Amino acid sequence: MNIQSFLKQTMLFSDLEPAELEAVAAITRQRHVPKGSIIFYADDPGNACYIVAEGKVKIVVNSGDGREHILGILSPPDLFGEMSLLDGQPRSATAIAVEDTQVLTIQREEFSKILRENAGIPMKLLTVLSRRLRATDAHVESLAFLSASGRVARLLIELARQSGAQSPQGLPSFSSRMTRQEMANLTGTSRETFTRVLMEYQDRGLVSIDRNLFVLQNETKLKELVV
């Protein structure tokens, strides 16, 4: 793997110049994480950030009654734990490998040295992190104000956008290995509610589902539900 080229694809490092990328690549390490393994727990020390190079990672928090809420399902080249590079605070969630996964790791201590030696990097990182914070705010707003139907529609649209795939008919589509429970957790609904909404969307011709393949048959109508 060309680590420098891969870093360029990530949200956090996409704006860096070649020399800056080279410096970050020099401190980046690869790590294999078997399926089901914990990468870090909530409240663990925040001493590194991670980038998904292969496989999938889910970020979860657990409620007081033991229920798991999935904050996100990450795939290449998604990055997580990046706030630890700046503040070193304990983890706010748990990261779990959904399948056999390869991650790239960047240690905070080494990264701090690069920030001190490359004056242009900090401002670029702040700009990117502000974009990510806005996206997080949008997700929280979705959970707070959208109906269950709206939240499911938003998830389908976001997963199709992230996939960038199209069906043979040129329609937005995505393939997901997530269980219905995991997808429901992403929308803050029960599995029963999530499944009911999906069946309703299929009956209305908005979405077609063939096992793990989702095709947005009417993306315009779905977007109208996200209000």
C-alpha contacts under 8 A as a table, 3 or more apart, distances in Angstrom:
res1	aa1	res2	aa2	distance
1	M	6	F	7.76
2	N	5	S	5.52
2	N	6	F	6.27
3	I	6	F	4.97
3	I	7	L	6.04
3	I	25	A	5.89
3	I	28	T	7.75
4	Q	7	L	5.22
4	Q	8	K	6.46
4	Q	21	L	5.92
4	Q	22	E	6.06
4	Q	24	V	7.87
4	Q	25	A	5.34
5	S	8	K	5.18
5	S	9	Q	6.91
6	F	9	Q	5.34
6	F	10	T	7.08
6	F	77	P	7.51
7	L	10	T	5.36
7	L	13	F	6.04
7	L	14	S	7.11
7	L	21	L	7.20
7	L	25	A	7.42
8	K	13	F	5.66
8	K	14	S	4.58
8	K	15	D	7.59
8	K	16	L	7.48
8	K	21	L	7.30
9	Q	13	F	7.42
9	Q	14	S	5.81
9	Q	77	P	6.57
10	T	13	F	5.65
10	T	14	S	5.63
10	T	77	P	5.56
10	T	78	D	6.43
10	T	79	L	6.94
11	M	14	S	5.54
11	M	78	D	7.46
11	M	79	L	7.45
11	M	128	V	6.97
12	L	15	D	7.70
12	L	79	L	7.63
12	L	125	L	6.31
12	L	128	V	5.98
12	L	129	L	7.24
13	F	16	L	5.54
13	F	21	L	7.38
13	F	125	L	7.44
15	D	124	K	6.67
16	L	20	E	5.79
16	L	21	L	5.96
16	L	121	I	7.00
16	L	124	K	7.40
17	E	20	E	5.19
17	E	21	L	6.14
18	P	21	L	5.05
18	P	22	E	6.08
19	A	22	E	5.03
19	A	23	A	6.39
20	E	23	A	5.18
20	E	24	V	6.49
20	E	118	N	7.36
20	E	121	I	7.51
21	L	24	V	5.14
21	L	25	A	6.00
22	E	25	A	5.04
22	E	26	A	6.21
23	A	26	A	5.30
23	A	27	I	7.14
23	A	114	I	7.08
24	V	27	I	5.59
24	V	28	T	6.48
24	V	111	F	7.30
24	V	114	I	7.39
25	A	28	T	5.06
27	I	106	I	6.38
27	I	107	Q	7.63
27	I	110	E	6.78
27	I	111	F	7.57
28	T	104	L	6.30
28	T	105	T	5.62
28	T	106	I	5.05
28	T	107	Q	7.86
29	R	104	L	5.44
29	R	105	T	5.19
29	R	106	I	6.67
30	Q	102	Q	6.96
30	Q	103	V	5.85
30	Q	104	L	4.55
30	Q	105	T	6.30
31	R	102	Q	5.71
31	R	103	V	5.33
31	R	104	L	6.19
31	R	105	T	7.29
32	H	100	D	7.62
32	H	101	T	5.96
32	H	102	Q	4.63
32	H	103	V	6.47
33	V	37	S	6.37
33	V	39	I	7.39
33	V	97	A	6.60
33	V	100	D	6.04
33	V	101	T	5.09
33	V	102	Q	6.03
33	V	103	V	7.38
34	P	37	S	5.64
34	P	97	A	6.83
34	P	99	E	6.78
34	P	100	D	4.57
34	P	101	T	6.24
35	K	97	A	5.28
35	K	98	V	5.59
35	K	99	E	4.07
35	K	100	D	4.37
35	K	101	T	6.91
36	G	96	I	6.20
36	G	97	A	5.20
36	G	98	V	5.75
36	G	99	E	6.64
36	G	100	D	7.98
37	S	96	I	5.79
37	S	97	A	5.53
38	I	41	Y	6.93
38	I	94	T	7.48
38	I	95	A	6.02
38	I	96	I	4.57
38	I	97	A	6.52
39	I	94	T	7.61
39	I	95	A	5.35
39	I	96	I	5.69
39	I	97	A	7.06
40	F	44	D	6.53
40	F	91	R	7.81
40	F	94	T	5.68
40	F	95	A	5.47
40	F	96	I	7.46
41	Y	44	D	5.49
41	Y	91	R	6.92
41	Y	93	A	6.47
41	Y	94	T	4.28
41	Y	95	A	6.53
42	A	61	V	7.54
42	A	90	P	7.29
42	A	91	R	4.82
42	A	92	S	5.09
42	A	93	A	4.25
42	A	94	T	4.72
43	D	90	P	4.77
43	D	91	R	4.67
43	D	92	S	6.08
43	D	93	A	7.37
44	D	90	P	5.30
44	D	91	R	5.36
45	P	88	G	7.29
45	P	89	Q	6.60
45	P	90	P	4.50
45	P	91	R	6.32
46	G	81	G	7.54
46	G	84	S	4.88
46	G	85	L	7.77
46	G	88	G	4.89
46	G	89	Q	5.28
46	G	90	P	4.78
46	G	91	R	5.61
47	N	84	S	6.02
47	N	85	L	7.01
47	N	88	G	5.91
47	N	107	Q	6.02
47	N	108	R	5.27
47	N	109	E	7.55
48	A	81	G	6.93
48	A	82	E	7.43
48	A	84	S	6.12
48	A	85	L	6.19
48	A	105	T	6.52
48	A	106	I	5.39
48	A	107	Q	4.28
48	A	108	R	5.09
49	C	79	L	7.45
49	C	80	F	6.08
49	C	81	G	4.56
49	C	82	E	4.80
49	C	83	M	7.67
49	C	84	S	6.48
49	C	85	L	6.43
49	C	105	T	5.76
49	C	106	I	5.42
49	C	107	Q	6.72
49	C	108	R	7.50
50	Y	79	L	5.68
50	Y	80	F	5.38
50	Y	81	G	6.15
50	Y	82	E	7.17
50	Y	103	V	6.18
50	Y	104	L	5.50
50	Y	105	T	4.65
50	Y	106	I	6.55
51	I	76	P	7.41
51	I	77	P	6.32
51	I	78	D	5.74
51	I	79	L	4.23
51	I	80	F	6.33
51	I	103	V	5.35
51	I	104	L	4.99
51	I	105	T	6.58
52	V	55	G	6.95
52	V	56	K	7.01
52	V	57	V	7.42
52	V	74	L	7.20
52	V	75	S	5.81
52	V	76	P	4.85
52	V	77	P	5.43
52	V	78	D	5.55
52	V	79	L	6.30
52	V	101	T	7.41
52	V	102	Q	6.32
52	V	103	V	4.65
52	V	104	L	6.55
53	A	75	S	7.62
53	A	76	P	5.12
53	A	77	P	5.96
53	A	101	T	7.46
53	A	102	Q	5.29
53	A	103	V	5.14
53	A	104	L	6.51
54	E	75	S	7.10
54	E	76	P	5.95
54	E	100	D	7.98
54	E	101	T	5.25
54	E	102	Q	4.86
54	E	103	V	6.89
55	G	75	S	6.17
55	G	76	P	7.22
55	G	97	A	7.76
55	G	98	V	7.49
55	G	99	E	5.85
55	G	100	D	5.92
55	G	101	T	4.29
55	G	102	Q	6.50
56	K	73	I	6.82
56	K	74	L	5.47
56	K	75	S	4.75
56	K	76	P	7.58
56	K	97	A	6.05
56	K	98	V	5.35
56	K	99	E	5.95
56	K	100	D	7.72
56	K	101	T	6.26
57	V	73	I	5.77
57	V	74	L	5.04
57	V	75	S	6.64
57	V	95	A	6.54
57	V	96	I	5.50
57	V	97	A	4.47
57	V	98	V	5.25
57	V	99	E	7.55
57	V	101	T	7.66
58	K	70	I	6.85
58	K	71	L	7.53
58	K	72	G	5.73
58	K	73	I	4.43
58	K	74	L	6.04
58	K	95	A	5.75
58	K	96	I	5.37
58	K	97	A	6.49
58	K	98	V	6.37
59	I	70	I	5.89
59	I	71	L	5.42
59	I	72	G	5.34
59	I	73	I	6.50
59	I	74	L	7.84
59	I	93	A	6.44
59	I	94	T	5.65
59	I	95	A	4.64
59	I	96	I	6.57
60	V	68	E	6.46
60	V	69	H	5.52
60	V	70	I	4.40
60	V	71	L	5.47
60	V	72	G	7.33
60	V	93	A	5.69
60	V	94	T	5.27
60	V	95	A	6.49
60	V	96	I	7.94
61	V	68	E	5.94
61	V	69	H	5.37
61	V	70	I	6.61
61	V	71	L	7.32
61	V	92	S	7.91
61	V	93	A	5.18
61	V	94	T	6.24
62	N	65	D	7.96
62	N	66	G	5.84
62	N	67	R	5.55
62	N	68	E	4.56
62	N	69	H	6.04
63	S	66	G	5.35
63	S	67	R	5.28
63	S	68	E	6.42
63	S	69	H	7.38
64	G	67	R	7.37
68	E	185	N	7.48
69	H	185	N	5.31
69	H	186	L	7.01
69	H	188	G	7.38
70	I	73	I	7.55
70	I	182	E	6.75
70	I	185	N	5.32
70	I	186	L	5.26
71	L	185	N	7.92
71	L	186	L	6.06
72	G	186	L	6.66
74	L	78	D	5.75
74	L	79	L	7.82
75	S	78	D	5.56
79	L	82	E	6.92
81	G	84	S	5.82
81	G	85	L	7.79
81	G	91	R	7.47
82	E	85	L	5.53
82	E	86	L	7.58
83	M	86	L	5.48
83	M	87	D	6.25
83	M	88	G	7.41
84	S	87	D	5.25
84	S	88	G	4.40
84	S	89	Q	6.03
84	S	90	P	7.72
84	S	91	R	7.79
84	S	108	R	6.96
85	L	88	G	6.19
85	L	107	Q	7.46
85	L	108	R	4.80
85	L	111	F	6.96
85	L	112	S	7.41
86	L	108	R	7.58
86	L	112	S	7.87
88	G	108	R	7.40
91	R	94	T	7.38
97	A	100	D	6.71
97	A	101	T	6.29
98	V	101	T	7.80
106	I	110	E	7.59
106	I	111	F	6.93
107	Q	110	E	5.59
107	Q	111	F	6.18
108	R	111	F	4.98
108	R	112	S	5.96
109	E	112	S	5.28
109	E	113	K	6.73
110	E	113	K	5.35
110	E	114	I	6.77
111	F	114	I	5.10
111	F	115	L	6.41
112	S	115	L	5.10
112	S	116	R	6.40
113	K	116	R	5.19
113	K	117	E	6.37
114	I	117	E	5.09
114	I	118	N	5.96
115	L	118	N	5.25
115	L	119	A	6.52
115	L	121	I	6.34
115	L	122	P	6.40
116	R	119	A	6.55
118	N	121	I	5.92
119	A	122	P	6.68
120	G	123	M	6.23
120	G	124	K	6.88
121	I	124	K	5.27
121	I	125	L	6.24
122	P	125	L	5.14
122	P	126	L	6.23
123	M	126	L	5.07
123	M	127	T	6.31
124	K	127	T	5.23
124	K	128	V	6.43
125	L	128	V	5.16
125	L	129	L	6.03
126	L	129	L	5.09
126	L	130	S	6.09
127	T	130	S	5.28
127	T	131	R	6.63
128	V	131	R	5.22
128	V	132	R	6.51
129	L	132	R	4.97
129	L	133	L	6.17
130	S	133	L	4.98
130	S	134	R	6.30
131	R	134	R	5.19
131	R	135	A	6.45
132	R	135	A	5.06
132	R	136	T	6.26
133	L	136	T	4.98
133	L	137	D	6.16
134	R	137	D	5.02
134	R	138	A	6.30
135	A	138	A	5.08
135	A	139	H	6.39
136	T	139	H	5.06
136	T	140	V	6.28
137	D	140	V	5.13
137	D	141	E	6.10
138	A	141	E	5.03
138	A	142	S	6.12
139	H	142	S	4.98
139	H	143	L	6.44
140	V	143	L	5.21
140	V	144	A	6.19
141	E	144	A	5.01
141	E	145	F	5.95
141	E	146	L	7.66
142	S	145	F	5.56
142	S	146	L	5.17
142	S	151	R	6.43
143	L	146	L	6.10
143	L	151	R	6.95
143	L	187	T	6.90
143	L	188	G	6.54
146	L	149	S	7.76
146	L	150	G	5.41
146	L	151	R	5.92
146	L	226	V	7.03
146	L	227	V	6.68
147	S	150	G	5.05
147	S	151	R	6.23
148	A	151	R	5.13
148	A	152	V	6.23
148	A	187	T	7.53
148	A	189	T	6.67
148	A	193	T	7.63
148	A	194	F	7.67
148	A	197	V	7.82
149	S	152	V	5.25
149	S	153	A	6.15
149	S	197	V	6.15
149	S	225	L	7.03
150	G	153	A	5.07
150	G	154	R	6.07
150	G	225	L	5.10
150	G	226	V	4.62
150	G	227	V	6.83
151	R	154	R	5.05
151	R	155	L	6.22
151	R	187	T	5.51
151	R	226	V	7.01
152	V	155	L	5.14
152	V	156	L	6.31
152	V	187	T	6.12
152	V	194	F	6.97
152	V	197	V	7.32
152	V	198	L	7.80
153	A	156	L	5.24
153	A	157	I	6.26
153	A	222	L	5.55
153	A	223	K	7.07
153	A	225	L	6.62
153	A	226	V	6.52
154	R	157	I	5.17
154	R	158	E	6.09
154	R	222	L	7.69
154	R	223	K	7.33
154	R	226	V	6.05
155	L	158	E	5.10
155	L	159	L	6.07
155	L	186	L	7.65
155	L	187	T	6.93
156	L	159	L	5.28
156	L	160	A	6.16
156	L	216	L	7.84
157	I	160	A	5.21
157	I	161	R	6.11
157	I	216	L	7.89
157	I	219	E	7.39
157	I	222	L	7.64
157	I	223	K	7.68
158	E	161	R	5.02
158	E	162	Q	6.09
159	L	162	Q	5.10
159	L	163	S	6.09
159	L	174	F	6.59
160	A	163	S	5.08
160	A	164	G	6.16
160	A	165	A	6.99
160	A	172	P	5.84
160	A	173	S	5.20
160	A	174	F	5.12
160	A	216	L	7.93
161	R	164	G	5.27
161	R	165	A	7.98
161	R	172	P	7.53
163	S	173	S	7.38
163	S	174	F	5.65
163	S	175	S	7.98
164	G	172	P	7.25
164	G	173	S	7.54
164	G	174	F	7.65
165	A	172	P	6.11
165	A	173	S	5.45
165	A	174	F	6.07
166	Q	169	Q	7.50
166	Q	170	G	5.15
166	Q	171	L	5.10
166	Q	172	P	4.66
166	Q	173	S	5.09
166	Q	174	F	7.63
166	Q	215	V	7.98
167	S	170	G	5.09
167	S	171	L	5.13
167	S	172	P	6.44
167	S	173	S	5.93
167	S	215	V	6.77
168	P	171	L	7.42
171	L	215	V	6.65
171	L	216	L	6.32
171	L	217	Q	6.55
172	P	215	V	6.03
172	P	216	L	5.52
172	P	217	Q	7.80
172	P	219	E	7.75
173	S	213	L	7.23
173	S	214	F	5.48
173	S	215	V	4.27
173	S	216	L	5.94
174	F	213	L	5.94
174	F	214	F	5.43
174	F	215	V	6.72
175	S	212	N	5.43
175	S	213	L	4.44
175	S	214	F	6.17
176	S	212	N	5.38
176	S	213	L	6.65
176	S	214	F	7.89
177	R	212	N	6.39
178	M	181	Q	7.93
178	M	182	E	5.84
178	M	183	M	6.39
179	T	182	E	5.16
179	T	183	M	6.37
180	R	183	M	5.08
180	R	184	A	5.99
180	R	191	R	6.28
180	R	194	F	7.51
180	R	195	T	7.21
181	Q	184	A	4.96
181	Q	185	N	6.12
181	Q	190	S	7.44
181	Q	191	R	5.05
182	E	185	N	5.03
182	E	186	L	6.45
183	M	186	L	5.13
183	M	187	T	6.71
183	M	194	F	7.85
184	A	187	T	5.21
184	A	188	G	6.18
184	A	189	T	5.24
184	A	190	S	5.83
184	A	191	R	5.30
184	A	193	T	7.94
184	A	194	F	5.46
185	N	188	G	4.98
185	N	189	T	6.10
185	N	190	S	7.12
185	N	191	R	7.76
186	L	189	T	7.82
189	T	193	T	6.24
189	T	194	F	6.24
190	S	193	T	5.21
190	S	194	F	6.15
191	R	194	F	5.07
191	R	195	T	6.03
192	E	195	T	5.22
192	E	196	R	6.11
193	T	196	R	5.06
193	T	197	V	6.21
194	F	197	V	5.26
194	F	198	L	6.25
195	T	198	L	5.07
195	T	199	M	6.20
196	R	199	M	5.19
196	R	200	E	6.22
197	V	200	E	4.98
197	V	201	Y	6.20
198	L	201	Y	5.06
198	L	202	Q	6.25
198	L	207	V	7.83
199	M	202	Q	5.05
199	M	203	D	6.16
200	E	203	D	5.09
200	E	204	R	6.23
201	Y	204	R	5.10
201	Y	205	G	6.20
201	Y	206	L	5.17
201	Y	207	V	5.70
202	Q	205	G	5.04
202	Q	206	L	5.86
202	Q	207	V	5.04
202	Q	208	S	5.69
202	Q	209	I	7.60
203	D	206	L	7.72
204	R	207	V	7.92
205	G	208	S	7.08
205	G	217	Q	6.51
205	G	218	N	7.26
206	L	216	L	6.20
206	L	217	Q	4.97
206	L	218	N	4.77
206	L	219	E	7.17
206	L	221	K	7.14
206	L	222	L	6.96
207	V	214	F	6.87
207	V	215	V	5.66
207	V	216	L	4.70
207	V	217	Q	5.05
207	V	218	N	6.92
208	S	214	F	5.91
208	S	215	V	5.24
208	S	216	L	6.68
208	S	217	Q	6.66
209	I	212	N	6.98
209	I	213	L	5.65
209	I	214	F	4.71
209	I	215	V	6.48
210	D	213	L	5.14
210	D	214	F	6.68
216	L	219	E	5.57
218	N	221	K	5.61
218	N	222	L	6.54
219	E	222	L	4.99
219	E	223	K	6.15
220	T	223	K	5.19
220	T	224	E	6.42
221	K	224	E	5.03
221	K	225	L	6.68
222	L	225	L	5.25
222	L	226	V	6.96
223	K	226	V	5.27
223	K	227	V	7.97
224	E	227	V	6.56
